Amino acid sequence: MKIKVKYTLRIITVLILLSFNNSIFSLTYNRPIPEVLNLKDIAFLKDVFSVSLAIQIHSTLFKMDQFNIPRQNLIDNFTVSNDGLNYYFTLKKMTFHDNSILDSKTVLSNFLFYLENKIENHEQLFSIEGAMDFYNKKSPSINGFILDPLNNLKFQIKLRYQDINFISKLTDQRLSILKSNRDPKIGLGDFKVDKIIDNKVFLSRFIKGKNPNIPDKAIYYFKIEKSEAIRGFINREFDDLFFYNLDEKEIILVKNIAKYKELYSTRVYVIALNAKNNFKNKDDRINFLASLNLEKLRDKCYPGNTRAFSIIPKGLPGFKNEVDKSNELLFNYIYKNKKINITEKRNSSYKIDIVMNIGSENCLKEYFNELKSEINLKVNISPILKTFKRWENNKVDAIIIWFEGETNLNFWGHFNPNTELTFGDPKDLLFAEIYNKLDKSTNMVEKEKSARYLDNHILSLATVFPLFHPKVFGIYSNKFINLQPGLHYAYSIPLISFTMNNEEIIQ
């Protein structure tokens, strides 16, 4: 009888707490980050750590669901003309975090900013009529973006040609809708910035009570070392360890007190060579790669991961797990492990940056140091933003990094030779042509074909060489019973992707 009464009381308590929701308890989500966060304009963010914060604050017109299907986000409704060239949108009635109103002029200002500042992947808007004229300074605005004079929530977009990927493009985080003054702390997302103190960013839920599965508050703790993050997770101070690559021993420490889930990962580990610096010559790039014994590197530092034959991550169109005939000779040569034979003999060292927190950094550094008797190398383990800066300023020759992408076009933006932070070859004249074919692909067969063509092309340049496609695991708190990130970047999972375990919270 006592057991039954106790159980009944517990159920009643749960129901009462759920009914009062925010007034009775307030759940704070605590997320540790191993790097310094950049609270800058989301359009310019390069690192996944800062993106993970920005996507909580800002919103796009559409967003991908867990099945990688674009769904309306800031859009209330839309229609498409029969010829597929005219899109008619109506925005939801929404306010920014400072209570200013979202309208169609604000959306237009974001499109103009995106093109004017040549944001990564800006070419994806070239299907809009007048976008290229504005980009080339031939027009003061985008002629194909038409505001409704009678309703500030409505606008029309006219396309130059049918673009079946157009709605998917509007899910790009870089096209998040910001106010005209581009204040990175004010957005339309589920969370607003309350304050920033020392190494913590405090967020609070903008519209409370609307969705009980969204925490009321969140704190991003940054510059937390892995050992400290694990300790905090064990002591229930932190709610996930997404940003830390844990080895087997570390996973054992937390596995019994955590949710442990393999995530659908669109990630590929690569070694990238800077074609703007000491590797301007393609043969030098190939010889350098051959000298590194990449198979031994992978087996030593990332055991259990099989060799990758594509820079396209699993899950994106064009992925393949075998050598394409067009690049068979390249792969065979690189895996023959020949000694380096650089065209221009150099006394200075080749600078390699290992991006901090990619996992096995010390093993990689040790491996490269062992090669110093054969190759003059200088190896650093660097924060990702510092590495990117060094890459842009041509102060590093090679980096070990991973790439991710939610969509095919987003992913290929990494290799666009016309962007400052390119991992392609600045002399590449074919990229735009092949990318354009991929952009205009009207069915999956065409998309696969164009993506593979682009993959083979980038590989043939030898600026990027794939190492492996990893398994990615999410470790998160028992406060939650489920996680549905879909094809979101594994490291930038929104807080709204969780379903709360209310019993665990009450305990």
DOPA-916563 format. One line per 10 residues: number of its first residue (from 1); their letters; for each residue x, y negated, z of C-alpha. Coordinates in pm, 1 decimal. Layout:
NUM	A	X,Y,Z  ...
This chain:
1	MKIKVKYTLR	0.0,0.0,0.0  284.1,-237.3,88.9  449.9,-167.3,-243.8  128.1,-240.5,-432.6  71.2,-565.9,-243.3  432.6,-670.4,-297.5  406.0,-597.0,-670.1  74.5,-785.6,-696.1  217.6,-1087.0,-514.7  513.4,-1088.9,-748.7
11	IITVLILLSF	288.2,-1086.5,-1055.6  81.5,-1370.9,-910.6  400.3,-1566.6,-840.7  516.4,-1519.1,-1198.6  181.7,-1634.9,-1335.9  175.9,-1941.6,-1111.4  529.1,-2036.5,-1211.0  452.3,-1989.2,-1577.5  136.8,-2195.9,-1555.7  313.5,-2487.7,-1392.9
21	NNSIFSLTYN	616.0,-2430.2,-1615.8  834.8,-2739.9,-1582.0  684.9,-2872.5,-1260.3  778.2,-2563.3,-1055.2  1118.1,-2470.9,-1191.2  1355.3,-2621.3,-1438.4  1588.6,-2392.3,-1627.7  1923.7,-2538.6,-1724.6  2118.9,-2362.9,-1997.1  2494.3,-2376.7,-1932.8
31	RPIPEVLNLK	2717.9,-2321.2,-2234.5  3099.5,-2317.5,-2206.8  3309.5,-2434.8,-2502.5  3685.1,-2370.6,-2542.4  3754.8,-2691.6,-2736.7  3703.1,-3064.7,-2701.5  3365.3,-3162.4,-2845.8  3321.9,-3430.5,-3109.5  2997.0,-3617.6,-3058.5  3018.5,-3777.6,-3402.4
41	DIAFLKDVFS	2792.3,-3802.4,-3704.7  2687.7,-3444.8,-3787.2  2751.5,-3508.9,-4157.8  3125.4,-3528.4,-4087.8  3163.1,-3249.6,-3833.4  3405.2,-2976.1,-3936.1  3427.9,-2755.0,-3627.4  3164.5,-2505.0,-3518.5  3197.8,-2611.7,-3155.3  3073.9,-2965.0,-3218.8
51	VSLAIQIHST	2816.2,-2840.6,-3469.2  2671.9,-2612.9,-3200.3  2597.0,-2922.6,-2993.1  2480.6,-3143.0,-3280.4  2216.7,-2896.9,-3403.5  2045.2,-2919.2,-3065.1  2017.7,-3298.4,-3105.1  1938.7,-3332.5,-3475.9  1693.3,-3176.7,-3720.4  1672.0,-3112.9,-4093.0
61	LFKMDQFNIP	1366.1,-3140.6,-4317.0  1354.8,-2761.1,-4341.4  1529.9,-2492.0,-4138.9  1613.0,-2127.5,-4198.0  1422.3,-1870.2,-3996.2  1574.4,-1543.0,-3874.5  1498.6,-1386.5,-4214.0  1691.7,-1660.6,-4396.1  1373.1,-1812.5,-4537.6  1344.7,-2194.0,-4532.6
71	RQNLIDNFTV	1056.1,-2315.1,-4317.3  909.0,-2662.6,-4268.6  1074.7,-2846.7,-3983.1  1030.5,-3224.3,-4009.1  793.8,-3171.3,-4301.7  422.3,-3137.8,-4228.7  327.6,-3016.0,-4576.7  455.2,-3019.2,-4933.0  350.0,-2919.4,-5282.8  540.5,-2847.9,-5602.7
81	SNDGLNYYFT	420.9,-2925.1,-5955.2  361.2,-2638.5,-6197.2  675.6,-2721.4,-6394.2  885.5,-2711.7,-6073.3  1022.3,-3061.5,-6130.0  818.1,-3265.4,-5882.6  807.8,-3213.8,-5506.2  556.5,-3402.3,-5291.2  634.4,-3420.1,-4918.5  450.6,-3543.2,-4610.7
91	LKKMTFHDNS	652.1,-3589.4,-4292.2  527.8,-3494.5,-3948.3  441.6,-3782.8,-3718.3  755.9,-3786.6,-3508.7  975.2,-4022.5,-3313.3  1347.9,-4025.0,-3256.1  1481.4,-3988.4,-2904.4  1472.1,-4368.0,-2863.1  1102.6,-4364.9,-2966.3  1162.3,-4525.5,-3306.8
101	ILDSKTVLSN	942.4,-4378.2,-3579.6  1048.3,-4133.8,-3849.1  942.3,-4248.0,-4196.2  1023.2,-4174.7,-4559.3  1259.8,-4474.2,-4587.9  1475.6,-4316.3,-4319.1  1488.9,-3992.1,-4516.3  1593.8,-4183.7,-4828.3  1868.7,-4364.0,-4635.4  2009.5,-4024.5,-4532.3
111	FLFYLENKIE	2015.5,-3899.2,-4891.9  2192.6,-4218.3,-5001.9  2444.8,-4188.3,-4718.7  2511.8,-3824.2,-4807.3  2598.6,-3912.8,-5167.4  2769.6,-4245.6,-5105.6  3009.4,-4095.7,-4851.2  3074.3,-3783.2,-5060.1  2981.4,-3553.3,-4774.2  3086.0,-3192.0,-4824.5
121	NHEQLFSIEG	2848.7,-3021.4,-5070.8  2702.2,-3354.9,-5182.8  2684.9,-3210.0,-5535.2  2388.1,-3000.8,-5428.4  2169.2,-3312.4,-5460.7  2268.5,-3373.9,-5822.4  1957.2,-3189.9,-5938.5  1757.3,-3495.2,-5822.3  1685.6,-3742.7,-6100.1  1908.6,-4047.4,-6057.5
131	AMDFYNKKSP	2132.1,-3892.5,-5788.1  2436.2,-3880.2,-6015.8  2377.0,-4238.4,-6132.0  2370.6,-4357.1,-5771.3  2677.9,-4147.0,-5691.1  2863.9,-4302.1,-5985.7  2749.5,-4652.2,-5879.5  2534.1,-4696.5,-6189.7  2216.1,-4741.6,-5986.8  2141.8,-4905.1,-5647.8
141	SINGFILDPL	1926.7,-4611.2,-5536.1  1809.2,-4261.9,-5633.6  1543.1,-4313.7,-5899.9  1398.4,-3968.0,-5842.7  1328.0,-4036.8,-5473.9  994.3,-4219.4,-5481.7  838.4,-4371.1,-5169.6  460.0,-4377.5,-5136.0  362.7,-4748.0,-5107.3  45.5,-4662.1,-4913.0
151	NNLKFQIKLR	179.4,-4405.5,-4665.8  521.1,-4426.6,-4499.6  518.2,-4053.2,-4426.2  489.2,-3950.2,-4791.0  751.0,-3934.5,-5064.7  812.5,-3763.7,-5397.1  1133.1,-3612.8,-5533.4  1171.9,-3565.5,-5909.7  1426.7,-3313.5,-6035.1  1622.7,-3316.2,-6359.8
161	YQDINFISKL	1580.3,-2941.4,-6395.8  1418.8,-2656.3,-6206.4  1619.6,-2591.5,-5892.2  1491.9,-2283.0,-5712.5  1741.2,-2345.9,-5432.1  1622.7,-2701.4,-5367.1  1426.7,-2636.3,-5045.9  1710.2,-2419.0,-4912.2  1950.2,-2708.5,-4970.3  1740.6,-2923.2,-4739.7
171	TDQRLSILKS	1829.5,-2689.0,-4451.2  2195.6,-2797.0,-4468.1  2292.2,-2932.5,-4125.3  2486.5,-3213.7,-4294.2  2151.8,-3336.3,-4427.7  2008.2,-3374.2,-4077.8  1790.8,-3684.5,-4062.7  1951.8,-3959.0,-3855.3  1846.7,-4316.5,-3797.1  1978.0,-4572.1,-4044.7
181	NRDPKIGLGD	2246.2,-4683.4,-3797.3  2370.7,-4319.3,-3781.5  2387.5,-4308.3,-3400.4  2501.9,-3948.3,-3336.4  2343.5,-3943.5,-2989.8  1990.6,-4015.7,-3116.2  1812.6,-3753.3,-3321.1  1490.4,-3564.8,-3383.7  1596.2,-3234.9,-3228.1  1458.0,-3045.0,-2931.8
191	FKVDKIIDNK	1719.7,-3195.2,-2700.2  1835.3,-3549.4,-2635.6  2162.3,-3666.0,-2483.4  2120.7,-3776.2,-2122.5  2478.9,-3853.3,-2034.1  2839.6,-3754.1,-2090.5  3056.0,-3714.8,-1782.2  3415.5,-3592.8,-1791.3  3408.2,-3263.6,-1982.4  3031.0,-3219.8,-1979.6
201	VFLSRFIKGK	2749.2,-3325.9,-2211.1  2408.8,-3325.0,-2040.1  2104.9,-3261.5,-2259.7  1738.0,-3263.3,-2172.3  1443.5,-3127.9,-2363.0  1278.3,-3409.5,-2558.7  918.8,-3279.5,-2557.7  862.3,-3079.9,-2241.5  602.5,-2811.4,-2202.6  551.3,-2752.7,-2574.7
211	NPNIPDKAIY	746.7,-2427.3,-2587.8  808.8,-2237.2,-2262.1  1096.8,-2045.8,-2421.7  1311.0,-2356.9,-2452.9  1517.3,-2455.0,-2146.6  1434.5,-2790.9,-1989.9  1797.3,-2895.3,-1968.5  2130.5,-2788.4,-2110.7  2489.7,-2864.3,-2021.7  2778.6,-2817.2,-2261.0
221	YFKIEKSEAI	3100.3,-2766.9,-2064.1  3398.3,-2812.4,-2292.1  3767.8,-2736.3,-2275.5  3702.7,-2427.3,-2063.0  3974.1,-2161.6,-2082.0  3856.9,-1809.6,-2163.5  3944.6,-1661.7,-1823.7  3753.8,-1942.3,-1651.4  3455.6,-1895.2,-1883.9  3444.3,-1522.2,-1806.1
231	RGFINREFDD	3467.1,-1588.3,-1432.6  3187.5,-1845.1,-1458.5  2972.7,-1605.5,-1659.5  3017.6,-1329.1,-1400.9  2920.1,-1576.4,-1127.5  2616.1,-1685.9,-1333.4  2749.5,-2036.9,-1379.7  2742.3,-1997.4,-1760.6  2477.1,-1843.2,-1984.1  2673.0,-1722.6,-2285.6
241	LFFYNLDEKE	3022.7,-1651.3,-2412.9  2957.1,-1702.8,-2784.7  3262.3,-1920.9,-2833.4  3513.5,-1674.1,-2694.6  3657.6,-1372.2,-2870.8  3673.1,-1111.3,-2594.3  3892.8,-803.8,-2611.0  3773.2,-459.6,-2498.0  3885.8,-505.0,-2136.4  3715.7,-843.5,-2109.6
251	IILVKNIAKY	3393.4,-706.2,-2256.9  3390.6,-429.9,-1994.4  3408.8,-697.6,-1721.9  3083.6,-860.9,-1831.3  2893.6,-589.5,-2015.1  2696.8,-460.3,-1716.3  2565.6,-803.7,-1620.6  2498.5,-936.7,-1970.1  2298.7,-894.0,-2284.9  2532.5,-766.7,-2551.5
261	KELYSTRVYV	2418.1,-785.5,-2912.2  2586.8,-747.5,-3248.4  2502.0,-1056.0,-3450.1  2439.7,-1071.7,-3821.0  2766.3,-1234.8,-3919.5  2841.2,-1427.6,-4235.9  3207.9,-1458.1,-4149.2  3534.0,-1369.7,-4319.8  3886.7,-1402.1,-4177.9  4140.7,-1537.9,-4425.7
271	IALNAKNNFK	4486.8,-1679.9,-4463.4  4475.9,-2010.9,-4651.6  4771.8,-2172.9,-4829.3  4789.6,-2548.1,-4880.8  4812.5,-2610.3,-5255.5  4869.8,-2982.1,-5194.1  5188.2,-2923.8,-4998.0  5473.0,-2673.2,-5038.4  5257.0,-2422.5,-5223.8  5170.3,-2620.8,-5534.7
281	NKDDRINFLA	5301.2,-2336.2,-5747.9  5068.1,-2036.5,-5778.2  5353.8,-1784.2,-5805.3  5500.0,-1916.7,-5481.5  5166.1,-1863.5,-5311.2  5141.1,-1505.8,-5434.2  5499.7,-1423.9,-5335.0  5451.3,-1574.9,-4991.0  5137.4,-1368.6,-4930.9  5319.0,-1055.2,-5047.7
291	SLNLEKLRDK	5600.1,-1120.3,-4801.0  5368.1,-1126.6,-4497.3  5266.6,-758.5,-4503.0  4903.9,-850.7,-4439.7  4786.4,-493.8,-4391.5  5031.6,-449.2,-4105.3  4922.4,-784.9,-3961.6  4557.2,-679.9,-3963.5  4625.6,-337.3,-3812.6  4842.4,-486.3,-3539.3
301	CYPGNTRAFS	4626.2,-781.0,-3434.1  4277.1,-681.1,-3547.5  4268.0,-300.1,-3526.6  3950.8,-129.8,-3639.5  3870.5,-391.1,-3903.2  3888.1,-269.0,-4260.3  4057.2,-456.3,-4542.5  3848.2,-722.6,-4716.5  3839.9,-749.5,-5094.5  3624.6,-1060.1,-5116.9
311	IIPKGLPGFK	3617.5,-1402.9,-4960.2  3236.8,-1384.6,-4973.4  3105.3,-1287.4,-4628.1  2870.7,-994.6,-4587.7  2510.8,-1094.7,-4640.2  2575.8,-1359.0,-4904.2  2515.5,-1293.3,-5275.5  2818.5,-1152.3,-5453.7  2976.0,-971.8,-5157.1  3171.1,-661.5,-5255.0
321	NEVDKSNELL	3375.9,-410.2,-5058.0  3609.0,-300.6,-5334.5  3872.1,-464.5,-5552.8  3734.3,-624.3,-5864.9  3925.3,-516.2,-6175.3  4007.6,-875.9,-6262.9  4204.3,-909.4,-5937.0  4334.5,-555.0,-5902.4  4690.6,-652.0,-5999.8  4688.9,-942.7,-5753.3
331	FNYIYKNKKI	4582.3,-721.5,-5461.1  4829.0,-449.5,-5555.7  5114.1,-699.0,-5575.7  5035.0,-865.1,-5243.6  5003.7,-532.3,-5064.6  5339.2,-411.6,-5200.7  5497.7,-632.8,-4933.3  5770.2,-778.3,-5152.9  6028.4,-1009.7,-5006.0  5965.8,-1377.1,-5057.3
341	NITEKRNSSY	6095.9,-1529.1,-5378.2  6004.7,-1895.7,-5379.7  6054.5,-2096.4,-5699.1  6214.7,-2388.3,-5514.9  6460.4,-2275.6,-5248.3  6395.9,-2465.1,-4926.2  6589.2,-2504.0,-4604.3  6291.3,-2636.2,-4410.4  6048.5,-2395.0,-4248.9  5701.2,-2297.5,-4364.2
351	KIDIVMNIGS	5454.4,-2423.0,-4106.3  5175.7,-2182.7,-4010.5  4888.4,-2285.6,-3783.3  4684.9,-2019.7,-3605.9  4349.0,-2170.1,-3515.3  4292.8,-2154.0,-3142.3  4013.6,-1925.7,-3018.9  3985.6,-1713.9,-3333.6  4100.9,-1418.5,-3124.4  4437.9,-1240.2,-3102.7
361	ENCLKEYFNE	4625.1,-1570.0,-3138.0  4923.2,-1452.8,-2931.5  4946.0,-1130.6,-3130.3  4948.2,-1327.6,-3456.3  5216.2,-1562.7,-3329.3  5429.5,-1271.6,-3215.6  5384.6,-1102.7,-3554.2  5493.0,-1409.6,-3751.0  5787.1,-1470.1,-3519.0  5908.6,-1118.9,-3598.8
371	LKSEINLKVN	5922.7,-1218.7,-3966.9  6155.7,-1512.0,-3903.3  6460.1,-1307.2,-3994.6  6320.5,-1280.4,-4349.1  6119.3,-1601.9,-4385.2  6184.3,-1941.1,-4232.0  5858.4,-1987.9,-4039.4  5740.2,-2230.8,-3775.2  5428.1,-2103.2,-3599.4  5179.4,-2298.8,-3387.5
381	ISPILKTFKR	4853.9,-2214.8,-3213.0  4644.6,-2529.8,-3257.1  4291.4,-2653.7,-3183.5  4078.4,-2641.7,-3494.4  4040.4,-3019.6,-3531.6  4414.2,-3072.2,-3500.6  4472.7,-2803.2,-3762.1  4224.0,-2963.7,-4000.8  4393.0,-3300.4,-3953.1  4733.5,-3149.9,-4023.7
391	WENNKVDAII	4591.1,-2977.3,-4331.2  4443.9,-3301.9,-4466.5  4775.2,-3482.0,-4403.8  4974.8,-3200.0,-4568.8  5167.6,-3120.5,-4251.4  5087.5,-2750.6,-4248.1  5149.4,-2492.4,-4520.7  4928.0,-2204.0,-4412.5  4655.0,-2135.7,-4160.1  4479.3,-1829.3,-4022.3
401	IWFEGETNLN	4109.5,-1910.0,-3996.6  3761.6,-1775.7,-4062.8  3488.1,-1913.2,-4286.1  3115.2,-1887.6,-4233.1  2812.0,-1996.4,-4427.4  2435.5,-1982.6,-4390.4  2380.5,-2014.7,-4763.6  2586.8,-1940.3,-5069.1  2624.0,-2302.8,-5174.9  2721.4,-2411.1,-4822.8
411	FWGHFNPNTE	2992.6,-2148.4,-4814.5  3150.3,-2242.1,-5147.2  3180.3,-2604.0,-5039.7  3497.7,-2503.6,-4851.6  3678.7,-2457.3,-5182.8  3560.5,-2764.1,-5370.8  3881.3,-2927.8,-5500.8  3717.4,-3271.7,-5491.1  3686.7,-3284.5,-5111.3  3958.8,-3398.9,-4871.9
421	LTFGDPKDLL	3950.6,-3083.6,-4663.3  3966.4,-2837.2,-4950.5  4090.7,-2480.7,-4927.4  4097.7,-2455.8,-5303.1  4349.3,-2588.2,-5554.7  4319.9,-2964.5,-5623.2  4423.3,-2890.8,-5982.7  4133.7,-2648.9,-6028.8  3928.1,-2757.9,-6330.5  3690.3,-2461.7,-6342.0
431	FAEIYNKLDK	3535.7,-2481.1,-5995.2  3269.8,-2740.8,-6080.4  3158.7,-2549.7,-6389.7  3120.1,-2216.2,-6208.1  2962.7,-2377.4,-5900.1  2711.2,-2548.8,-6128.0  2614.2,-2212.3,-6278.2  2564.1,-2072.1,-5929.0  2354.5,-2374.2,-5832.9  2130.2,-2329.1,-6136.8
441	STNMVEKEKS	2092.3,-1951.8,-6100.2  1722.7,-1871.6,-6124.8  1723.3,-1514.1,-5995.7  1925.4,-1286.2,-5770.1  2103.5,-1110.5,-6057.9  2232.4,-1441.8,-6193.3  2320.4,-1557.5,-5842.1  2520.7,-1239.5,-5772.3  2702.0,-1268.5,-6104.5  2791.7,-1636.2,-6058.2
451	ARYLDNHILS	2903.8,-1581.8,-5697.9  3132.1,-1294.3,-5797.5  3273.4,-1499.8,-6080.6  3349.0,-1780.0,-5834.9  3495.4,-1532.3,-5585.6  3728.6,-1385.3,-5847.8  3825.4,-1733.0,-5961.4  3919.8,-1854.2,-5610.6  4109.6,-1531.8,-5542.4  4302.4,-1567.4,-5868.4
461	LATVFPLFHP	4428.5,-1908.6,-5750.6  4577.3,-1743.1,-5438.4  4500.8,-2041.4,-5215.3  4288.2,-1815.8,-4993.8  4331.7,-1445.3,-4933.5  4079.3,-1235.2,-4736.7  4192.7,-1031.3,-4437.8  3875.2,-868.8,-4303.7  3503.1,-913.1,-4239.7  3459.1,-887.0,-3861.9
471	KVFGIYSNKF	3182.0,-762.1,-3642.1  3055.9,-1045.6,-3423.5  2900.2,-981.3,-3084.3  2689.0,-1216.8,-2879.2  2723.7,-1199.2,-2502.6  2455.0,-1386.8,-2314.7  2278.4,-1404.3,-1980.3  2011.1,-1171.1,-1844.2  1797.7,-1482.0,-1805.6  1693.5,-1402.2,-2161.1
481	INLQPGLHYA	1534.8,-1090.3,-2302.0  1593.7,-1157.3,-2668.1  1795.7,-1355.6,-2917.0  1692.4,-1415.4,-3278.1  1961.7,-1620.2,-3449.5  1900.9,-1485.3,-3799.8  2169.6,-1614.7,-4032.5  2261.1,-1911.0,-3817.0  2631.6,-1956.4,-3774.2  2713.5,-1710.4,-3498.6
491	YSIPLISFTM	2875.3,-1984.2,-3290.3  2604.1,-2245.1,-3327.0  2301.5,-2049.0,-3212.5  2028.9,-2297.0,-3114.2  1896.2,-2277.8,-2761.6  1548.1,-2227.2,-2907.4  1653.3,-1886.3,-3045.1  1620.9,-1730.7,-2699.4  1318.7,-1575.7,-2531.5  1324.2,-1619.5,-2155.6
501	NNEEIIQ	1311.6,-1335.6,-1908.3  1092.5,-1504.8,-1649.0  1138.0,-1230.8,-1389.4  1513.5,-1277.4,-1406.8  1475.1,-1654.0,-1362.1  1256.0,-1608.6,-1054.3  1506.9,-1373.1,-898.3
